[in-house]
């Protein structure tokens, strides 16, 4: 038995399915039942299944219509959250302080810059840790949601 036509390689366009309370579902049911009785006579099970799918799709396409395929939506400009902006500013400030440490004339001045660098490093560490935690939680939320949609 040849099953090559069972699995089409190209997909049909998506249908605009109405809400479950819509009255058009009864019309779909009545039309499909009438047409399937006449088209599935004296066919083997596999052919009945493929005819069933085709008939239901055709009737639903007539009743509900097809979704427009508009390609990908253009995304707006990406933005950084406030914490990322602060991290960026601190990195720039750290770069400037390191330059000042290299150009410092006296030992006292160099020690002062090093103390400022330590304070800056601690603040950067805390902010990056918080940002990493936020990202991890976001990924876990996304993974949980996708698992709930498609468990296995």
MOKABEL-V119727 format. One record per residue. N is the residue number from 0. RES is the residue in one small letter. OMEGA is omega in degrees with one decimal (none if undefined). NEAR is the number of other ideal C-beta (glycine too) atoms within 8 Angstrom. Layout:
n=N res=RES omega=OMEGA near=NEAR
n=N res=RES omega=OMEGA near=NEAR
This chain:
n=0 res=x omega=-176.9 near=3
n=1 res=x omega=178.8 near=4
n=2 res=x omega=-175.8 near=7
n=3 res=x omega=-179.7 near=5
n=4 res=x omega=-179.3 near=7
n=5 res=x omega=-173.4 near=6
n=6 res=x omega=-177.7 near=6
n=7 res=x omega=-179.5 near=6
n=8 res=x omega=178.8 near=3
n=9 res=x omega=-176.6 near=4
n=10 res=x omega=174.7 near=4
n=11 res=x omega=178.4 near=6
n=12 res=x omega=179.1 near=7
n=13 res=x omega=179.1 near=6
n=14 res=x omega=174.5 near=11
n=15 res=x omega=-178.8 near=8
n=16 res=x omega=179.6 near=5
n=17 res=x omega=175.0 near=7
n=18 res=x omega=-176.1 near=4
n=19 res=x omega=-177.8 near=4
n=20 res=x omega=-177.4 near=3
n=21 res=x omega=-178.2 near=7
n=22 res=x omega=-178.4 near=5
n=23 res=x omega=178.1 near=9
n=24 res=x omega=178.6 near=9
n=25 res=x omega=178.0 near=7
n=26 res=x omega=177.9 near=9
n=27 res=x omega=-178.1 near=12
n=28 res=x omega=-178.6 near=8
n=29 res=x omega=-179.7 near=8
n=30 res=x omega=-177.8 near=10
n=31 res=x omega=-179.1 near=11
n=32 res=x omega=-179.7 near=8
n=33 res=x omega=-176.6 near=8
n=34 res=x omega=-178.7 near=10
n=35 res=x omega=179.1 near=11
n=36 res=x omega=-177.7 near=8
n=37 res=x omega=-174.5 near=7
n=38 res=x omega=-176.4 near=8
n=39 res=x omega=-178.4 near=9
n=40 res=x omega=174.8 near=6
n=41 res=x omega=175.8 near=2
n=42 res=x omega=176.9 near=7
n=43 res=x omega=-172.8 near=5
n=44 res=x omega=-177.5 near=5
n=45 res=x omega=178.6 near=9
n=46 res=x omega=177.6 near=8
n=47 res=x omega=179.7 near=10
n=48 res=x omega=-179.0 near=8
n=49 res=x omega=177.7 near=10
n=50 res=x omega=179.7 near=12
n=51 res=x omega=-179.8 near=10
n=52 res=x omega=-178.5 near=8
n=53 res=x omega=-177.8 near=8
n=54 res=x omega=-179.1 near=12
n=55 res=x omega=179.4 near=10
n=56 res=x omega=-177.9 near=10
n=57 res=x omega=-178.8 near=8
n=58 res=x omega=178.9 near=12
n=59 res=x omega=178.2 near=11
n=60 res=x omega=177.9 near=10
n=61 res=x omega=-174.8 near=6
n=62 res=x omega=-169.4 near=10
n=63 res=x omega=-178.8 near=10
n=64 res=x omega=-175.5 near=7
n=65 res=x omega=177.4 near=8
n=66 res=x omega=177.3 near=8
n=67 res=x omega=176.8 near=4
n=68 res=x omega=-176.4 near=5
n=69 res=x omega=-177.6 near=4
n=70 res=x omega=-178.9 near=4
n=71 res=x omega=175.9 near=3
n=72 res=x omega=175.2 near=5
n=73 res=x omega=-179.9 near=4
n=74 res=x omega=176.7 near=4
n=75 res=x omega=179.9 near=4
n=76 res=x omega=178.9 near=3
n=77 res=x omega=179.6 near=5
n=78 res=x omega=176.8 near=4
n=79 res=x omega=174.5 near=7
n=80 res=x omega=-173.8 near=6
n=81 res=x omega=-178.8 near=6
n=82 res=x omega=178.5 near=10
n=83 res=x omega=177.1 near=9
n=84 res=x omega=178.7 near=9
n=85 res=x omega=178.6 near=9
n=86 res=x omega=178.4 near=12
n=87 res=x omega=178.6 near=9
n=88 res=x omega=179.8 near=8
n=89 res=x omega=177.7 near=12
n=90 res=x omega=177.2 near=9
n=91 res=x omega=179.4 near=8
n=92 res=x omega=178.6 near=9
n=93 res=x omega=178.4 near=12
n=94 res=x omega=178.2 near=8
n=95 res=x omega=178.8 near=8
n=96 res=x omega=178.3 near=12
n=97 res=x omega=177.5 near=9
n=98 res=x omega=179.4 near=8
n=99 res=x omega=177.5 near=9
n=100 res=x omega=-179.8 near=11
n=101 res=x omega=-176.7 near=6
n=102 res=x omega=-177.2 near=6
n=103 res=x omega=-178.7 near=9
n=104 res=x omega=-176.0 near=4
n=105 res=x omega=179.4 near=6
n=106 res=x omega=179.8 near=5
n=107 res=x omega=178.7 near=6
n=108 res=x omega=-179.7 near=9
n=109 res=x omega=179.4 near=10
n=110 res=x omega=177.3 near=8
n=111 res=x omega=177.6 near=8
n=112 res=x omega=178.7 near=12
n=113 res=x omega=177.2 near=9
n=114 res=x omega=177.0 near=8
n=115 res=x omega=177.9 near=9
n=116 res=x omega=178.8 near=12
n=117 res=x omega=178.4 near=8
n=118 res=x omega=179.6 near=8
n=119 res=x omega=-179.9 near=12
n=120 res=x omega=178.7 near=9
n=121 res=x omega=179.5 near=8
n=122 res=x omega=177.5 near=9
n=123 res=x omega=-179.1 near=12
n=124 res=x omega=-179.6 near=8
n=125 res=x omega=-179.6 near=8
n=126 res=x omega=179.6 near=12
n=127 res=x omega=177.7 near=9
n=128 res=x omega=178.8 near=8
n=129 res=x omega=-179.9 near=9
n=130 res=x omega=177.8 near=11
n=131 res=x omega=178.4 near=8
n=132 res=x omega=179.2 near=8
n=133 res=x omega=179.6 near=9
n=134 res=x omega=-179.3 near=8
n=135 res=x omega=178.2 near=8
n=136 res=x omega=179.4 near=8
n=137 res=x omega=178.7 near=8
n=138 res=x omega=178.4 near=8
n=139 res=x omega=176.8 near=8
n=140 res=x omega=180.0 near=8
n=141 res=x omega=179.5 near=8
n=142 res=x omega=177.7 near=8
n=143 res=x omega=179.7 near=8
n=144 res=x omega=-180.0 near=8
n=145 res=x omega=177.6 near=8
n=146 res=x omega=179.0 near=8
n=147 res=x omega=178.0 near=6
n=148 res=x omega=-178.1 near=5
n=149 res=x omega=-172.4 near=5
n=150 res=x omega=-175.8 near=4
n=151 res=x omega=none near=2
